[in-house]
Amino acid sequence: MASSSNWLIALVALVALSPRARGQQEGFQALLWRYRGPALSKAYVRTLARTGVTGVCVDQDEDPKLVAHLGLPFYIDHAAGKGILHLREADWKKCFSAYEKSRSPDDLVRPYPLLAGATRTRLLDLVETRVKRALPYHPLLISLDDEISITRFQNPLDFCFDKTSLVAFRKWLRARYGRIDELNRVWGSKFESFAAVVPPTTDQVRQRELAGTDMPLRLSDWNDHRAFMDQTLARTVGRLCDRARELAPGVPVGFEGGQAPSAFGGYDYSLLLQQVDYIEPYPIGGTRELVRSLCRPGTRRYETLFPASDARVPEMPVMKLYDALAHGLAGVVLWSADDFFASGAPDRLSSYGNRLAAELPRATGKPGRALAGATVFGGSVAILESQASVRLHWMLDSVADGKTWIRRFSSYERTHSTSQAARSSWIRLLQDIGYAFHFVTAAELGEGRLDRNTRVLILPSVLAMSDPQVAAVKAFASRGGLVIADETPARYDRYLRLRREPALDEWFGVERDHGRRLIREGKAFPDAPRTASGTALCETGVAADGVSTAEQVGRDSVQIERSVDKGRAVLLNLAIVDYVRDRVDEKRAASCRERRSRVWRLLEAQGVLPVAIARVRGYPSVIERVLLRRGKQRVLVVRANCLESASLTRTLLDKGPQPMRLSLPVAATVRDFWTGKVIGRGRSIETKLDPLRGTFLIVEPL
């Protein structure tokens, strides 16, 4: 079959992917963050040696001599200091409190403005001092800082109105627009020169745009300021990385605590990931999968393991360790020495430490090292990432906030962000039906840089698109691609100006009649019309024209489809956005089944194959299948993908390993990854699914 051949070609292509830019990593790393805990000693080192921990941190002004003398590998933590790239709470709160009262741009000057000469000098001096001091002892990594941000995390403050920032912003605008009358046209402003330009605050934009409407007309001035600050963080990180590389060639440089993309904070990963050699992002809002797709070849990815936060699942750190192995991470950071050791004793471990010590030697030794930095097969399904849409969603989510928008802190955004929920929901839906996927940026799409093997393009609540991006979507489908949008895309242009009509309406075959959008803060409205299974519609007033086919839910259309030259365009008009929450809720099982089934049928009709089909009797649809490549070896990992639900995780752990039938797209010899034992040959394999560690299999096509 041609489809099976495509899967075999994909397996072979994994071997031919671009080489790792900075050489293959040797082994999976388990790095202990030395927060509190016992003092360094020989007993400390002996304990770590038996646990599988491969290194520790040397923090800030600490001299690495003692760590090196004890024979401990180490990485440099906070090489650029603490409190500059990551604002300390007291510094940020002072600005926050002042602005919350005054609402004056005078209180929107960032402590340590990143473009101020004194700030740049201080950062570079710290990096130089700390890297030079550590260099004779051969550091593993150089971490600039943890949880870097333009503001603090994603907390919304309009940094920065410092004079140096405004001067640089005006220069940036001149390069972007060329002439002041062009800027005035896009912004709807009346500035006489670039030297007179001052960006509006979020408060000012909200007062102007959100009075009596849920869909602002023009956010271009606000969007430009946020885009400039995103670029400012990326350029600052790049400058510091370059300096560290000059001092320590070959040592990966990056940062820890990467946040989910937001309107605030500076997390445009299409920019940030071009600067770093390694990164430790938080697995929030689909950030892990986004980083995996957008990082440069050879970038090392880490995650932090914490003690179990829910007493029902003390095994959670072990599950997350194997989850990291299953996704090609280079290693994990263990939080922290204070939790890892028992009561400050260097020769005794806590229950958390003991659980990890039983598993880390397998991960950090043979054969676990074969998984470190492995390439995750991204398949032929692409998901579009649009930073302009991320910003727009923040504004739309905050419509009802009034002046309290300033308190949309990162912890709140985690459960009330449409952009995070849309990204996470598409990730989980594709994982649940067994498909590989990768992210592409708006710039890649607009510049015609989609991978030639891409056969499906998903637009996850992509409300903002440029004209070149719209044209690229049409061209992709014309060549035979399948385009799937959950809700109406391209309502706004690249500058976040509301279009009179969404740019792809006619192309999708859509007619609209003054309906309303039914999505906000990552969920559908309670009163939204729903299908028989309970799936909410994204908007009302949408119907198919005479060219497209569709299903009806009351007066509205869902799954509007039409052929486009050699390809197909599908507007679901169904709320995928809350799938990430619904999938672990038994009451929402029918709705989740409907959404999975619709997407599955579309991909199947496009001739795209899943990584594998996994059947486990009595299991919910939370089984992930990941295909990895490192060197010539291909590894298929099958795992229970429900770490966000302690109750479901507990249920599956209590069941223990369960019989599993795997159906592969091509015949293969399948071996147990850890033992090398042959499990079966052919396209149908009988094995077991381990809910704790996952099932790791070597796949050798026959």
GUROGU-264772 format. One record per residue (C-alpha): residue number from 1; residue in three letters; x, y, z. Coordinates in steps of 0.5 Angstrom, whole numbers, plus 2048, in hexadecimal, padded with zeros to 3 digits. Each point is the difference from the previous one (the first is absolute). Layout:
! residues N
   pos   code     u     v     w
   NUM    ALA     X     Y     Z
...
END
This chain:
! residues 702
   pos   code     u     v     w
     1    MET   800   800   800
     2    ALA   802   807   7FE
     3    SER   7FF   802   807
     4    SER   804   7FB   804
     5    SER   806   802   7FB
     6    ASN   7FF   807   802
     7    TRP   801   7FE   807
     8    LEU   806   7FC   7FF
     9    ILE   803   806   7FC
    10    ALA   7FF   804   806
    11    LEU   803   7FB   804
    12    VAL   806   800   7FC
    13    ALA   800   808   7FF
    14    LEU   801   800   808
    15    VAL   807   7FE   7FF
    16    ALA   801   805   7FA
    17    LEU   7FE   806   804
    18    SER   805   805   801
    19    PRO   806   7FF   805
    20    ARG   800   803   807
    21    ALA   803   806   7FF
    22    ARG   805   800   806
    23    GLY   801   7F8   800
    24    GLN   7FD   7FA   803
    25    GLN   7FE   801   808
    26    GLU   803   7FA   804
    27    GLY   7FB   7FE   805
    28    PHE   7FA   802   803
    29    GLN   801   805   806
    30    ALA   7FD   801   807
    31    LEU   802   806   803
    32    LEU   7FF   802   807
    33    TRP   7FE   807   802
    34    ARG   804   801   806
    35    TYR   7FB   804   804
    36    ARG   801   800   807
    37    GLY   801   7F8   802
    38    PRO   806   7FD   803
    39    ALA   807   804   7FF
    40    LEU   805   7FD   7FB
    41    SER   804   7FA   803
    42    LYS   803   7FA   7FE
    43    ALA   7FA   7FC   803
    44    TYR   7FB   805   7FB
    45    VAL   804   7FE   7FA
    46    ARG   800   7F8   802
    47    THR   7F9   801   801
    48    LEU   7FF   803   7F9
    49    ALA   804   7FB   7FD
    50    ARG   7FB   7FA   801
    51    THR   7FA   804   7FE
    52    GLY   802   801   7F9
    53    VAL   800   808   801
    54    THR   805   802   7FB
    55    GLY   802   807   802
    56    VAL   7FE   806   804
    57    CYS   7FF   808   800
    58    VAL   805   805   802
    59    ASP   7FC   806   801
    60    GLN   802   808   7FF
    61    ASP   806   802   804
    62    GLU   802   7F9   802
    63    ASP   807   7FE   7FF
    64    PRO   7FF   7F9   7FC
    65    LYS   807   7FE   803
    66    LEU   7FD   7FC   805
    67    VAL   7FB   7FC   7FC
    68    ALA   805   7FE   7FB
    69    HIS   805   7FE   805
    70    LEU   7FB   7FB   803
    71    GLY   7FF   7FE   7F9
    72    LEU   7F9   802   7FE
    73    PRO   7FF   802   7F9
    74    PHE   7FC   807   800
    75    TYR   7FC   805   7FC
    76    ILE   800   808   802
    77    ASP   7FA   802   802
    78    HIS   7FE   808   800
    79    ALA   806   802   7FC
    80    ALA   7FD   806   7FE
    81    GLY   7FE   801   808
    82    LYS   7F9   800   803
    83    GLY   7FB   806   800
    84    ILE   802   803   7F9
    85    LEU   7FD   7FB   7FB
    86    HIS   7FC   7FD   805
    87    LEU   7FD   806   804
    88    ARG   7FF   7FF   808
    89    GLU   7FA   800   803
    90    ALA   801   806   804
    91    ASP   802   804   7FA
    92    TRP   7FB   7FE   7FB
    93    LYS   7FA   801   806
    94    LYS   803   807   801
    95    CYS   7FE   802   7F9
    96    PHE   7FA   7FC   800
    97    SER   7FD   803   806
    98    ALA   802   807   7FD
    99    TYR   7FD   7FF   7F9
   100    GLU   7FA   7FD   803
   101    LYS   7FE   806   804
   102    SER   803   805   7FB
   103    ARG   7FF   7FD   7F9
   104    SER   805   805   7FE
   105    PRO   806   7FE   7FB
   106    ASP   805   803   805
   107    ASP   7FF   7FA   804
   108    LEU   801   7FB   7FA
   109    VAL   808   801   800
   110    ARG   803   7F9   801
   111    PRO   805   7FF   806
   112    TYR   806   7FF   7FC
   113    PRO   7FD   802   7F9
   114    LEU   803   7FB   7FB
   115    LEU   803   805   7FB
   116    ALA   803   804   805
   117    GLY   808   801   7FF
   118    ALA   801   7FE   808
   119    THR   7FB   7FA   800
   120    ARG   804   7FD   7F9
   121    THR   806   801   804
   122    ARG   7FE   7FD   806
   123    LEU   7FE   7FA   7FD
   124    LEU   806   7FF   7FB
   125    ASP   804   801   806
   126    LEU   7FD   7FB   804
   127    VAL   800   7FB   7FB
   128    GLU   807   801   7FE
   129    THR   802   800   808
   130    ARG   7FD   7F9   801
   131    VAL   801   7FD   7FA
   132    LYS   808   801   800
   133    ARG   800   7FE   807
   134    ALA   7FC   7F9   7FF
   135    LEU   804   7FF   7F9
   136    PRO   806   7FC   803
   137    TYR   7FB   7FB   803
   138    HIS   7FD   7FF   7FA
   139    PRO   7F8   801   801
   140    LEU   7FB   7FC   7FD
   141    LEU   7FB   806   7FE
   142    ILE   800   807   801
   143    SER   7F9   803   803
   144    LEU   7FF   807   7FF
   145    ASP   7FA   801   805
   146    ASP   7FA   7FC   802
   147    GLU   7F9   803   7FE
   148    ILE   802   806   7FC
   149    SER   7FB   805   7FE
   150    ILE   7FF   807   7FD
   151    THR   7FB   800   806
   152    ARG   800   7FB   805
   153    PHE   7FD   7F9   7FE
   154    GLN   7FA   802   7FB
   155    ASN   7FE   805   805
   156    PRO   7FD   806   7FC
   157    LEU   804   806   800
   158    ASP   801   805   7FA
   159    PHE   808   800   801
   160    CYS   803   804   7FE
   161    PHE   7FF   807   800
   162    ASP   808   802   802
   163    LYS   803   805   7FB
   164    THR   805   7FB   7FD
   165    SER   7FA   7FB   7FE
   166    LEU   7FC   806   7FD
   167    VAL   806   802   7FC
   168    ALA   801   7F9   7FD
   169    PHE   7F9   7FF   7FF
   170    ARG   7FF   806   7FC
   171    LYS   806   7FE   7FC
   172    TRP   7FD   7F9   7FF
   173    LEU   7F9   803   7FE
   174    ARG   804   804   7FB
   175    ALA   803   7FA   7FD
   176    ARG   7F9   7FC   800
   177    TYR   7FC   806   7FD
   178    GLY   805   804   7FC
   179    ARG   7FC   806   800
   180    ILE   7FC   804   806
   181    ASP   7FA   800   7FC
   182    GLU   800   7F9   7FF
   183    LEU   800   7FF   807
   184    ASN   7FB   804   801
   185    ARG   7FC   7FD   7FB
   186    VAL   801   7F9   803
   187    TRP   7FF   803   807
   188    GLY   7FA   805   7FF
   189    SER   805   805   803
   190    LYS   802   807   7FF
   191    PHE   807   800   802
   192    GLU   805   806   7FC
   193    SER   806   7FC   800
   194    PHE   803   7F9   803
   195    ALA   803   804   806
   196    ALA   7F9   802   802
   197    VAL   7FE   7F9   800
   198    VAL   7FE   7FD   807
   199    PRO   7FC   7FA   801
   200    PRO   7F9   7FF   803
   201    THR   800   7FC   807
   202    THR   7FB   7FA   800
   203    ASP   7FC   804   804
   204    GLN   7FF   806   7FB
   205    VAL   7FF   7FA   7FA
   206    ARG   7FB   7FD   804
   207    GLN   7FC   806   802
   208    ARG   800   802   7F8
   209    GLU   7FF   7F9   7FD
   210    LEU   7FB   7FC   805
   211    ALA   7FB   805   802
   212    GLY   7FA   7FC   7FE
   213    THR   803   7FB   7FB
   214    ASP   803   7F9   801
   215    MET   804   801   7FA
   216    PRO   805   806   800
   217    LEU   801   803   7F9
   218    ARG   807   802   801
   219    LEU   806   7FE   804
   220    SER   805   801   7FC
   221    ASP   804   805   804
   222    TRP   7FF   7FC   806
   223    ASN   802   7FA   7FC
   224    ASP   807   803   7FD
   225    HIS   802   802   807
   226    ARG   7FF   7F9   803
   227    ALA   804   7FD   7FA
   228    PHE   806   805   801
   229    MET   800   7FE   807
   230    ASP   800   7F9   7FE
   231    GLN   806   801   7FB
   232    THR   803   804   806
   233    LEU   801   7FA   804
   234    ALA   802   7FB   7FB
   235    ARG   806   805   7FE
   236    THR   802   801   807
   237    VAL   800   7F8   801
   238    GLY   804   800   7F9
   239    ARG   805   805   802
   240    LEU   801   7FC   806
   241    CYS   801   7FA   7FD
   242    ASP   805   802   7FB
   243    ARG   804   803   805
   244    ALA   800   7F9   804
   245    ARG   801   7FC   7FA
   246    GLU   806   805   7FF
   247    LEU   803   7FE   807
   248    ALA   7FE   7F9   800
   249    PRO   800   7FD   7F9
   250    GLY   7FC   7F9   7FF
   251    VAL   7FC   801   807
   252    PRO   7F9   801   7FF
   253    VAL   7FD   807   802
   254    GLY   7F8   801   802
   255    PHE   7FB   801   805
   256    GLU   7FB   7FC   805
   257    GLY   7F9   802   802
   258    GLY   7FE   801   7F9
   259    GLN   7F8   803   800
   260    ALA   7FB   7FF   7FB
   261    PRO   7FF   805   7FB
   262    SER   7FC   806   802
   263    ALA   7FE   807   7FE
   264    PHE   805   802   806
   265    GLY   807   7FD   802
   266    GLY   804   800   7F9
   267    TYR   7FE   7F8   7FF
   268    ASP   800   800   7F8
   269    TYR   804   7FA   7FF
   270    SER   801   801   7F9
   271    LEU   805   805   802
   272    LEU   802   7FD   807
   273    LEU   802   7F9   7FD
   274    GLN   805   803   7FB
   275    GLN   804   803   806
   276    VAL   801   7FA   804
   277    ASP   804   7F9   800
   278    TYR   7FC   7FD   806
   279    ILE   7F9   802   803
   280    GLU   7FC   7FD   806
   281    PRO   7F9   802   7FF
   282    TYR   7FA   7FF   804
   283    PRO   7FB   7FB   7FD
   284    ILE   7FA   805   800
   285    GLY   7FB   802   7FB
   286    GLY   804   7FB   7FB
   287    THR   807   804   801
   288    ARG   804   7F9   800
   289    GLU   7FD   7FE   7F9
   290    LEU   801   807   7FD
   291    VAL   807   800   802
   292    ARG   801   7FA   7FE
   293    SER   7FE   802   7F9
   294    LEU   803   807   7FF
   295    CYS   807   7FF   803
   296    ARG   806   7FF   7FC
   297    PRO   803   7F9   7FF
   298    GLY   804   7FE   806
   299    THR   7FD   805   805
   300    ARG   800   7FC   806
   301    ARG   7F9   800   804
   302    TYR   7FF   7FF   807
   303    GLU   7FA   7FF   805
   304    THR   800   801   808
   305    LEU   7FE   7FA   804
   306    PHE   7FC   802   807
   307    PRO   7FE   7FC   806
   308    ALA   7F8   7FE   7FF
   309    SER   7FC   805   801
   310    ASP   7FA   7FB   801
   311    ALA   800   7FB   805
   312    ARG   7FC   7FB   7FC
   313    VAL   806   800   7FB
   314    PRO   807   7FF   804
   315    GLU   802   7FD   7F9
   316    MET   7FF   806   7FC
   317    PRO   808   802   800
   318    VAL   801   7F9   7FD
   319    MET   7FB   801   7FB
   320    LYS   802   807   7FE
   321    LEU   808   7FD   7FF
   322    TYR   7FD   7FB   7FB
   323    ASP   7FC   805   7FD
   324    ALA   806   804   7FF
   325    LEU   804   7FA   7FD
   326    ALA   7FA   7FF   7FB
   327    HIS   800   807   7FD
   328    GLY   808   800   7FF
   329    LEU   802   805   805
   330    ALA   807   801   802
   331    GLY   7FF   7FF   807
   332    VAL   7FC   802   807
   333    VAL   802   805   805
   334    LEU   7FE   7FD   807
   335    TRP   7FC   805   805
   336    SER   804   800   805
   337    ALA   805   7FE   804
   338    ASP   7FC   802   806
   339    ASP   7FB   7FB   7FE
   340    PHE   804   7FB   7FD
   341    PHE   804   7FF   806
   342    ALA   7FD   7FE   807
   343    SER   800   805   805
   344    GLY   806   803   7FE
   345    ALA   804   7FA   801
   346    PRO   805   7FF   7FA
   347    ASP   800   7F8   801
   348    ARG   7F8   7FF   800
   349    LEU   7FB   801   7FB
   350    SER   7F9   803   800
   351    SER   7FA   7FB   7FE
   352    TYR   800   805   7F9
   353    GLY   808   7FF   800
   354    ASN   7FF   7F8   801
   355    ARG   7FB   800   7FA
   356    LEU   804   803   7FB
   357    ALA   807   7FD   802
   358    ALA   7FC   7F9   7FF
   359    GLU   7FF   802   7F8
   360    LEU   806   806   7FF
   361    PRO   805   7FB   7FF
   362    ARG   7FC   7FC   7FA
   363    ALA   7FF   807   7FD
   364    THR   807   803   801
   365    GLY   804   7FA   7FE
   366    LYS   7FF   7FA   7FA
   367    PRO   7FB   800   7FC
   368    GLY   7FD   806   803
   369    ARG   805   805   7FD
   370    ALA   7FE   7FE   7F9
   371    LEU   7FA   804   801
   372    ALA   803   806   802
   373    GLY   7FF   805   7FB
   374    ALA   7FC   7FC   7FC
   375    THR   7FD   803   7FA
   376    VAL   7F8   7FF   800
   377    PHE   7FD   7FE   7FA
   378    GLY   7FB   806   7FE
   379    GLY   7FC   7FD   7FB
   380    SER   7FD   804   7FA
   381    VAL   7FB   803   804
   382    ALA   802   808   802
   383    ILE   7FC   804   805
   384    LEU   801   808   7FF
   385    GLU   803   804   805
   386    SER   7FE   807   800
   387    GLN   803   805   805
   388    ALA   7FB   806   7FE
   389    SER   7FA   7FB   801
   390    VAL   803   7FF   807
   391    ARG   800   807   801
   392    LEU   7F9   801   7FE
   393    HIS   7FD   7FA   804
   394    TRP   803   804   806
   395    MET   7FC   806   7FE
   396    LEU   7FA   7FC   7FF
   397    ASP   800   7FC   806
   398    SER   801   806   804
   399    VAL   7FA   804   7FD
   400    ALA   7FB   7FF   807
   401    ASP   806   802   804
   402    GLY   800   807   801
   403    LYS   805   803   804
   404    THR   802   7F9   803
   405    TRP   803   7FE   7F9
   406    ILE   807   802   804
   407    ARG   7FF   7FA   804
   408    ARG   800   7FB   7FB
   409    PHE   806   7FC   803
   410    SER   803   7FA   7FD
   411    SER   7FD   7FC   805
   412    TYR   7F9   802   7FD
   413    GLU   802   800   7F9
   414    ARG   802   7F9   801
   415    THR   7F8   7FE   800
   416    HIS   7FD   806   7FD
   417    SER   804   801   7F9
   418    THR   7FD   7FE   7FA
   419    SER   807   800   7FC
   420    GLN   803   7FB   805
   421    ALA   7F9   7FC   800
   422    ALA   800   800   7F9
   423    ARG   807   7FE   7FF
   424    SER   800   7FA   806
   425    SER   7F9   7FE   7FD
   426    TRP   803   7FE   7F9
   427    ILE   806   7FD   803
   428    ARG   7FC   7FB   804
   429    LEU   7FB   7FF   7FB
   430    LEU   805   7FE   7FB
   431    GLN   804   7FC   805
   432    ASP   7F9   7FC   802
   433    ILE   7FF   7FE   7F9
   434    GLY   807   7FE   7FF
   435    TYR   803   805   7FB
   436    ALA   807   803   800
   437    PHE   800   808   7FF
   438    HIS   804   806   800
   439    PHE   7FF   808   801
   440    VAL   802   805   7FA
   441    THR   800   807   801
   442    ALA   7FC   806   7FD
   443    ALA   807   802   7FC
   444    GLU   801   7F9   7FE
   445    LEU   7F9   800   7FD
   446    GLY   800   807   7FD
   447    GLU   807   7FF   7FD
   448    GLY   7FE   7F9   7FD
   449    ARG   805   7FC   804
   450    LEU   7FB   7FA   802
   451    ASP   804   7F9   800
   452    ARG   7FE   7FD   7F9
   453    ASN   7FE   7FA   804
   454    THR   7FA   804   803
   455    ARG   7F9   7FD   7FE
   456    VAL   7FC   803   805
   457    LEU   800   807   803
   458    ILE   7FC   802   807
   459    LEU   7FE   807   801
   460    PRO   7FF   800   808
   461    SER   7FB   806   801
   462    VAL   805   804   7FC
   463    LEU   7FC   807   800
   464    ALA   806   804   7FD
   465    MET   803   7FF   7F9
   466    SER   804   804   7FB
   467    ASP   7FE   800   7F9
   468    PRO   806   7FC   7FE
   469    GLN   7FE   7FB   805
   470    VAL   7F9   7FF   7FD
   471    ALA   803   7FF   7F9
   472    ALA   804   7FB   803
   473    VAL   7FB   7FC   803
   474    LYS   7FC   800   7FA
   475    ALA   806   7FE   7FC
   476    PHE   801   7FA   804
   477    ALA   7F9   7FE   7FF
   478    SER   801   801   7F9
   479    ARG   806   7FB   800
   480    GLY   7FC   7FB   803
   481    GLY   800   801   807
   482    LEU   7FB   800   806
   483    VAL   7FE   806   804
   484    ILE   7FC   800   806
   485    ALA   7FE   806   804
   486    ASP   7FC   7FF   807
   487    GLU   7FD   807   800
   488    THR   800   805   7FA
   489    PRO   808   802   7FF
   490    ALA   802   807   7FD
   491    ARG   7FB   805   803
   492    TYR   806   804   801
   493    ASP   806   802   7FC
   494    ARG   807   800   802
   495    TYR   800   807   804
   496    LEU   7FA   7FD   804
   497    ARG   7FB   805   7FC
   498    LEU   7F9   7FC   7FF
   499    ARG   7FE   7FF   7F9
   500    ARG   7F9   801   7FD
   501    GLU   7FF   7F9   7FF
   502    PRO   805   7FA   802
   503    ALA   805   800   7FB
   504    LEU   7FF   7F8   7FE
   505    ASP   7F8   800   801
   506    GLU   7FF   800   7F8
   507    TRP   805   7FB   800
   508    PHE   7FD   7FB   805
   509    GLY   7FA   801   7FD
   510    VAL   7FD   804   806
   511    GLU   7FA   805   800
   512    ARG   7FF   803   807
   513    ASP   7FA   804   803
   514    HIS   802   804   805
   515    GLY   801   7FB   805
   516    ARG   805   800   806
   517    ARG   806   7FC   802
   518    LEU   7FF   7FC   806
   519    ILE   807   7FE   803
   520    ARG   803   804   805
   521    GLU   806   7FF   806
   522    GLY   801   7F9   7FD
   523    LYS   7F9   7FD   800
   524    ALA   7F9   800   7FC
   525    PHE   7FB   805   803
   526    PRO   7FB   7FC   804
   527    ASP   7FA   802   7FC
   528    ALA   804   7FE   7F9
   529    PRO   7FC   7FB   7FB
   530    ARG   802   7F9   801
   531    THR   800   7FA   7FC
   532    ALA   7FC   7FA   802
   533    SER   807   7FD   804
   534    GLY   800   807   803
   535    THR   806   803   7FC
   536    ALA   7FF   808   800
   537    LEU   800   804   7FA
   538    CYS   805   805   7FF
   539    GLU   7FC   806   7FD
   540    THR   7F9   801   7FE
   541    GLY   7FD   803   7F9
   542    VAL   805   7FB   7FC
   543    ALA   7FD   7FC   7FA
   544    ALA   803   7FD   7FA
   545    ASP   7FF   803   7F9
   546    GLY   7FE   7FC   7FA
   547    VAL   807   7FD   7FF
   548    SER   801   7FD   807
   549    THR   7FD   7FA   804
   550    ALA   7FF   801   807
   551    GLU   7FC   7FD   806
   552    GLN   7FA   804   803
   553    VAL   800   801   808
   554    GLY   7F9   804   800
   555    ARG   801   806   7FC
   556    ASP   808   800   7FF
   557    SER   805   7FC   7FC
   558    VAL   805   7FB   803
   559    GLN   806   7FD   7FC
   560    ILE   7FF   804   7FA
   561    GLU   804   7FD   7FA
   562    ARG   802   801   7F9
   563    SER   805   7FE   7FB
   564    VAL   805   805   7FE
   565    ASP   804   7FE   7FA
   566    LYS   804   7F9   802
   567    GLY   7FF   801   807
   568    ARG   7FA   802   805
   569    ALA   7FE   805   805
   570    VAL   7FC   7FF   807
   571    LEU   7FD   805   805
   572    LEU   7FE   7FB   806
   573    ASN   7FD   806   804
   574    LEU   800   7FB   806
   575    ALA   804   802   806
   576    ILE   806   7FC   800
   577    VAL   803   805   805
   578    ASP   7FD   7FD   806
   579    TYR   802   7F9   7FE
   580    VAL   806   800   805
   581    ARG   7FC   800   806
   582    ASP   7FA   7FC   7FD
   583    ARG   804   7FA   7FF
   584    VAL   801   7FE   807
   585    ASP   7F9   801   802
   586    GLU   7FB   7FA   7FF
   587    LYS   7FA   804   7FF
   588    ARG   803   803   7FA
   589    ALA   802   7FA   7FD
   590    ALA   7FB   800   7FA
   591    SER   802   807   7FE
   592    CYS   807   7FE   800
   593    ARG   7FF   7FA   7FC
   594    GLU   7FC   804   7FB
   595    ARG   806   805   7FF
   596    ARG   805   7FA   800
   597    SER   7FC   7FD   7FB
   598    ARG   7FF   806   7FB
   599    VAL   807   801   800
   600    TRP   802   7F9   7FF
   601    ARG   7FC   7FF   7FA
   602    LEU   803   807   7FD
   603    LEU   807   7FD   801
   604    GLU   7FE   7F9   7FD
   605    ALA   7FD   803   7FA
   606    GLN   806   804   7FF
   607    GLY   804   7FA   800
   608    VAL   804   802   806
   609    LEU   802   7FA   805
   610    PRO   800   800   807
   611    VAL   807   7FE   804
   612    ALA   7FC   7F9   802
   613    ILE   7FA   7FE   802
   614    ALA   800   7FE   808
   615    ARG   7FA   7FC   803
   616    VAL   800   7FF   807
   617    ARG   7F9   7FD   803
   618    GLY   7FD   804   805
   619    TYR   804   806   7FF
   620    PRO   7FE   807   7FE
   621    SER   802   804   7FA
   622    VAL   807   802   803
   623    ILE   805   7FC   7FD
   624    GLU   806   804   7FD
   625    ARG   804   7FD   7FA
   626    VAL   807   803   7FF
   627    LEU   805   7FE   7FB
   628    LEU   807   802   801
   629    ARG   807   800   7FD
   630    ARG   807   800   802
   631    GLY   805   7FE   7FB
   632    LYS   7FE   7FA   7FC
   633    GLN   7FB   7FE   806
   634    ARG   7F8   801   800
   635    VAL   7FD   7FF   806
   636    LEU   7F8   800   801
   637    VAL   7FE   802   807
   638    VAL   7F8   7FF   802
   639    ARG   7FE   803   807
   640    ALA   7FA   802   804
   641    ASN   800   808   7FE
   642    CYS   7FC   802   806
   643    LEU   805   803   805
   644    GLU   7FB   807   801
   645    SER   7FB   7FB   803
   646    ALA   802   7FD   807
   647    SER   7F9   7FC   800
   648    LEU   801   7FD   7FA
   649    THR   807   7FF   800
   650    ARG   7FF   7FC   807
   651    THR   7FB   7FC   7FD
   652    LEU   804   7FE   7FA
   653    LEU   806   7FF   805
   654    ASP   7FC   7FB   805
   655    LYS   7FE   7FC   7FA
   656    GLY   808   7FF   7FE
   657    PRO   802   7FD   7F9
   658    GLN   7FB   7FE   7FC
   659    PRO   800   7FC   7F9
   660    MET   801   804   7FA
   661    ARG   7FF   7FF   7F9
   662    LEU   804   805   7FB
   663    SER   7FE   800   7F9
   664    LEU   806   803   7FC
   665    PRO   800   803   7F9
   666    VAL   805   7FC   7FD
   667    ALA   803   7F9   802
   668    ALA   806   800   805
   669    THR   804   7FC   805
   670    VAL   7FE   803   807
   671    ARG   805   800   806
   672    ASP   7FF   802   807
   673    PHE   804   806   801
   674    TRP   803   7FF   807
   675    THR   802   7F8   7FF
   676    GLY   801   800   7F8
   677    LYS   7FB   7FA   800
   678    VAL   7FC   7FE   7FA
   679    ILE   7F8   801   802
   680    GLY   7FE   7FF   7F9
   681    ARG   800   801   7F8
   682    GLY   7FB   802   7FB
   683    ARG   7FB   806   800
   684    SER   7FC   7FD   806
   685    ILE   804   800   807
   686    GLU   7FD   7FD   807
   687    THR   804   804   806
   688    LYS   7FE   803   806
   689    LEU   7FF   808   802
   690    ASP   804   802   806
   691    PRO   7FC   806   803
   692    LEU   806   802   804
   693    ARG   805   800   7FC
   694    GLY   7FD   7FF   7F9
   695    THR   802   7FB   7FB
   696    PHE   807   801   7FC
   697    LEU   800   7FC   7FA
   698    ILE   806   7FF   7FA
   699    VAL   7FD   800   7F9
   700    GLU   804   7FD   7FB
   701    PRO   7FC   800   7F9
   702    LEU   800   7F9   7FD
END
